[in-house]
Amino acid sequence: MKKNILLLFTSWFMIIANCIHAQQKDIEYQIMVQRASQAAIWAMPAVGLVDFKKATRRDLGGDLNDVVYLTKPFDSKHGFLTANDVTAYGWGNIALENGPMVVEVPAASDKVSYFGSFLNAWQVPIEDIGPAGADKGEGGKYLLVANDYKGALPQEGYIIRYVDTYRVGFSFRPRLYNGATDKDAAEYAHQVKIYPLSEESNPKETNYLDATNVSYNCLPVYDFTFFQDINDVIQNNPVRPQDKAVMGILKSLGIEKGKEFNPSDKQKKAMEEGLALAYDYMQSLFTTPGKVIVEQWPGESNWYRWNFTSGQPQLGFPYETDNEVLIDGRAGAYFYITYLPKYLGGGTYYLTGLRDKAGMFLNGEDTYKLRVPKDTPVKDFWSVIVYSMKTKGFIQGAEKVGLSSRQIDELKKNKDGSVDIYFGPKPPKGLESNWIPTGEDFFLLFRLYGPSSKDFYKSWSLDDIEKVK
């Protein structure tokens, strides 16, 4: 009898122990999911920059310290976060772990000048270049130096900037004058030179890569590769003081400084589940007024502008204050944009269109109309571009991604001089010239290049987008 009781007690003990063990395993998994979600939100800006390097290697056979350029603007085969389709950009990634790097930026000419920035691995601006930047349009040698560099530096002849990461990104947008063309911009890009300071007396020739006709795709991908990108950031940059607490979180996901990233199937599953939650959260930050965007004309329309106060613009967009890292603010912003400048200027103003006049999100099945007034207050031109709500890049395969007033002679105009732009899976009959294809859920960016005044929006407004079918 005693033996039977002992066996029964032992059996119950084993069952309870197994249940506790199973519960503990479940808790461990749920914690991994939560940590994966938080890690993805935390790392969003840095992942966006890693994807530029990956695309240069994969799609162009290039590498760090190369200059990528265009001979004409982007189209739908190029995967970039909310890029424009009117500029022949130049860009690239630079490595500082082996010593300071020199970047020679050409002086502005009577045809081309640059507007652009250097960023650290977290997309915090280091310095702006060109007429609005440190060289004031006179060109110059920018010397990028890692904070932990111990060697001697030249005392003159360089614009020296220290960086708290080993990886740096740059993106330069050309401005064209006096009838200059995108070909002139491409030739101007070839005047950018990148080389180590140690080779300043006899630098090797910079490698230039033409991405014009290549399906170059640097869009973030929300699958397991997202965490491979996070690992890339950790392995190739110093751990900054403000990021140390997250290192413990990453360790439970298999990401650890100086060690190979080889997660278990369980860790991979948790990362993918956590990433799905992070994506949905960042999407909500992007689409919810008061977070990343705010109403442009409160109570009067469904147009929004970027929430400037969320990034501490007076500090150069570090998304950090004396008391905190603004993790949500920077994740929501870099979820759909890249390469914010160090200093905001008045050269371009962006309006974001997410909803129609009825307040419904724009979808790829219906047809919509936007009326652009004749008196749109721009010194240069206006532009409207369609972006995929899913990827935040151009809609892949679309025959065109945007229209602008630079094409005004090709567009059909109303009697009052206004222009109706249509968005939908098929063009309205007879209005093909005024149509931008969709076919999937989308949003718009309406850009005003050279606004006529700093407060133009006080006396002018843009009509809401209307569903017409």
N, C-alpha and C positions, 0 to 999 in steps of 0.2 A: 504493500500500500504506500509506504513512504517513498519507495522507488518510483512508483507511478506519479506521485505528487511532485517529486523532484524533476521527473522528465517533463511533466506538464509545465512546471514553473520555468524550466530551461527553455522549452519551446516558446512560451509566451515572451520570455526575455529576448530570445532571438528575433521574434517577430517585431517587438517594440524597437529593438536595436536597429533592425533593417529599415523600419519606417523612419526612424530618426536619421539614419544614414542617407536614405533616399531624400528626405526633406533637406538635409544639409547639402546634398549634391544639387538639388533644385535651387536652393538659395545661392549657391556658388554660381550657377548658370545665370540666374536672374541678375546677380550683381555684375557679371560679365556683360550682360546685355545693357544694363544701365551705364556701366563704365564705357562701353563702346559708343553709346549714344552721346555721352558727354564729351568723349575724346574727339568724335567727329565734329561736333559743334565748335569745340576749342580750336581744332586744327584747320578749319575751313580756309582761312586766308593763305596758309602755308601750302596746303594741297593745291590750291589754284595756281601757285607759282611753279610747283614741281611739274605740273602738267605741261607747261611750256617747254621745259627741258625734255620731257619724255617725247613730246611731239617733234621737236627738232631732231632728236636722235632717230626716232622711228620713221618719220615721214620724209626727212630730208637727208638722213645719214650724217647729220652734223653733230655738234657737241657744245660743251661749255666754251665760252669766249669767242663764239662765232657771231656774225651779224646776219640776221634773217631780214629780208626786205621784199617789197612788192613792186611790180611795174605798173600795176593798176589796182584799184580797191578790191576789198574782199567781196566774195559772192557766196552762194549757199553751200559750196563744197568746203568752205573754211569753217571750222568749229571754234569760235571765240565767244566768250561771254560778252554779250551786248556791244560788240564792236560796231563801227559804222561802215557804210558801204560807199563812202565818198573820199576815203583817205588811203594813200599808199604807205602804210606804216613801215617802220623799221624796229626790230626788237631782238632780244637775246638774253642769255643767262651767263653770269660771270662767277668764277670760283676764286676765293681768296685764301683757301687753306694753305697754299704753297707760297704765299707772300702777296704783297700789295700789287694791284693791277692798275694800269693806266688806260683810260678811255679818252681818246682824242675826239672832241666834238667840233665839227667845222663851224666857222663863223657864218652868220646869216649873209646871204647874197641878195642881189636884186631880184632873184627868182624864187629862192627857197630859204626858209628858216625852220627850226625845230621847236616844238613844244613837247616836253616830255619829262620823265623822271627816272631816277635810280631808286630801287626799293630794296629793303632787306628781305630775308627769306619769309618774313611774316607780312610782307607788303606794306610795311611802314615806310613812308617816303624818306629817303636819305637826302636827296637834293633834286631840285628842278633844274633843267638845262635850257639853253636858248635865250631869246630876248627876255623872257619872263623868269629866267633862272639865274644861277650864280655867275654865269659868264656874260650875261647881259647882251647876248647876240654876237659877241666878239669871238666866240669859240674859245677853246681852252683844253688843257690837259687835266682831266679829273683823276685824282689819285685816290683809289678806294682801298682802305686799310682796315684789316680786322682789329678789333679792340685789343686782342691779346698779342699783337705783333710787337716784338722786342727790338727789331733792327733799327738802323738809322734811316731817316727820311730826308729828302731834299728840302732845303730851306726856302726855295723860291721857284717859280715857274709852274707850280701846280695848284689846283684847287683841291685841297686835301679834305677828305671826309672819312670819318671812322664809322665802322659798321659792327654791330653786335652779333652778326651771323657770318658764316663763311660763304653763303650763296647770295648773290645779288641778281635782281632782274632789272631790265630796262625796256622801256617802250617809248619811241620817239614818233610823234605825229608831225608830218611836214605841213607847213603852210606855204601856199603857192602865190606868187605875185607876177604881175606884168605878163600875163599870158603863159606862164609856166605850166608844164604838163606833169603827169605822173611819171613820165620817163625822166624828167628833170629830178623828181624826188628820188627815183631809183639811183640815179647817178650821184646824188647828194649823199645817199646812204653809204656809198662806197668811199666816202671821205671819213667815215667813222673808223677809227683804228683801236684795236684792243691788244694789249701785250703786257707781260710782267714788267714791273719796275726794274727787275734785275737785268732785263734785256734792253733797257732804254737806249743804249748806245748803238745797238744793232738789232732792232726788233724784227721778228719774223712777220711775214705778210699775213694780215687778217684774212680769215676765211669768210666769204660772202655767199649766202644761200638764198636763191630765188624761190619763194613759196607761192608765186602767182598762180601757177597752173597745177599745184599740188593739193591734194585733199589733206591739208594740214589741220589736225584736230587737237586742240589743247583744252577742250571742255572737261571739267571734272566728271568722273564716272562713279555712280553710286552703287558699287559692288565691292567685292573683296579687295580690288585694286586700290580703293580709297585708303585702306589701311596699309597697303604696301607703300603708298605715297607718304603716309604719316611716318612710317619707318624710315623712309628716305630722308625726311626732314630731320629726324632724331639722329641718324647716323652721320649726316653730312654737315651738321652745324653744332656749335657749342650749346650746352643747356644753359639757358638764361635763368637768372634768379627767379623771375616771375613765373617760370614754367616748371620749377622743380616739383611742386606738389602733384602735377599731372604725371610725372615720370612713374610714380608708384601706381597710378591707375593704368598706365600703358603696360606696365610689367605684367599685370594679370592677364593681358591680352597677347602676351608673347613679344612685345616690343620693348627692348632694353638696349640702352646705349652700349655699343661695342660687341653686341651679340647678334648672331644670325636670327633672322625672323622666320621661324618655322612653326607656325601655330598648329595646334591640334584641330581635328574636325569639329570638336565641341567649341573651341574658341572661334573658329571660322563661322560657325552657325550663329554664335552669339554676336559676333561683329556685324554680320549681315542683318540680323534682326534689329540690333541697336542702330545701325545706319539708316534703316527704313524709318525708324522713329525720328532720328535726327533730321532726315530729309523733310519729313512732314512738318517738323517744327520750324525749320528754316523757311519752308514755303509759307507757313503762317506768318512768320516775321515779315516776309516780303509783301504779303497781300493784305496785312492788317493795318489800317490807318493808325498812326500814332506810334508805330514801331519803326521800321526802316523808312516808311513813306508817311507823309502828312498831306492833308488836303491843300491844294493850291488855292482854290477859291472856296473856303469852308461854307457848306450849306448851299452852294450855288451850282456845283458841277462835280463830276466824277474824275477829274484830273488830279493827279498827285505830283508832288516833288519829293526829292530825296530829303530825308530828315537830317539836315546839316548838324543839328545839335547832338545827334547820337554819337558822333565821332570825334568830338572835341576839335573842330577844324582849326581853332587858334593854336593848337599844339602840333599841327601837321598830321592829323589823322592817325595817331598811334593807338587809338581806342584804349587808352590807359589814363587814369587819373592818379592823384597822390594816394588814393585809397583802394582802387580796384582796377582789374582788367575788364573792359567792357565786352565780355565774351559774346553775349547775345547780339549786341549792336554790330560788332565786326563780322560775325557769322552771317547775319541777315544781309549786310551790305555786300560782302565778298562772295555770297551765294550767287550774285548775278552781275557783279562788276569786278573789274581789275584796274590796277594802276591809277589809283587816285593820286593827284599831285600833292606836293607839300603845301602849296599855297593856292587857295581858290582865287580865280580871276573872273572877269566878266565876259570871257570870250564865247562861252557856250552856256545855254540854259536848257535843262532837260525837263520835259513833262512826261509823266508815266500814265499810260492808259490801260487799266485793267478791266474796267466795267463799261457797259453801255449806259445809255440814258436812263434805262429802267433799273439800273443798279446790278445787273446780272454780269457775271464774268464772261469775257469774250470766248467763244468756242469756235471750233473749226468747221462746223456744219452750216452755220448761218452766214448771211452776207451783211456787212455793215458799211456805213458811210460816215466819213468825217469831212465836214466842210471847213476848208482853210480860207480865212478872209483875205481879201486883196491887200488889206492894210496890216498884215502881220508884221510886227515891229522888229525887223531884222536889217542890219546893215549889209550882211553878206547873203545868207540864204537860210531857208528852213528845210527840214528833212523829217520824214516819218518812216520808221522801220518796224517791221514785224519780227517778233522773236517767239520762239517756242516756249510755252509755259513750263514744259518739262525740263528742257536743257538750259534755257536762258541764252541760247545761241540762235543763229538763223535757222529757219525751217529747212531741213536738209532736202536738197533736190529742187527747191523752188526756182522758177525761172528768173525771178527777181525778188529782192528782199525789201526794197524800199523805193520811195520816190522823193524828189525834192524840187524846190523852186528853180534849181539850176536846169531842170528839164521843162520849165514852164511852157516853152514854145511847142512841146510835144503833147501837152496835156489839154484836154477839153475844158474850157472855162465857162462859167455861168455869166449871165448878162452883166452882173455887178462886178465881175472880175475875180470873184472867188473861185476856188477849185474844189470839186468833190472827189475825195479819194475813197476807193472801195476796197474792202477786204473780204475775202471769201474763197471757197474752194474752186469756184468758177467765175470768170469775169462777166459782169453785166453786158448784155448785147450792145455793141456800139461804143462801149466805154473801156475797152481793153487797155488803152493807154493809161487810164486812171486807176488801174486795178493792181493790187498786191495779193498774191496767192497765199492761202492759209492751209486748210486741210487738217489742222489739229488745234487744240486749245492754245491761245496765244495772248500776248500783250504787246503794247506799242511803246516806243519812245519817240516823242515829238521833240526835235532839237531845234533851237533857235541859235544860229551861228551869228555872233555879233549883235546881241540885243541892242535896240536903239537907246535904251537907258537902263539903269539899275533897277528901277521900279516900274518897268513897262507894264507889268501885270496889274497895276492899280487902275489903269485906264483901258485895258484891253483884256479880253478873255477868249478862250478857244471853246467852241461849241462841243457838247458831249458827242460821243460816238453813238450813232443810231442804228438799230437793227432794221434792215429794209426787207428781209426775207426770212 
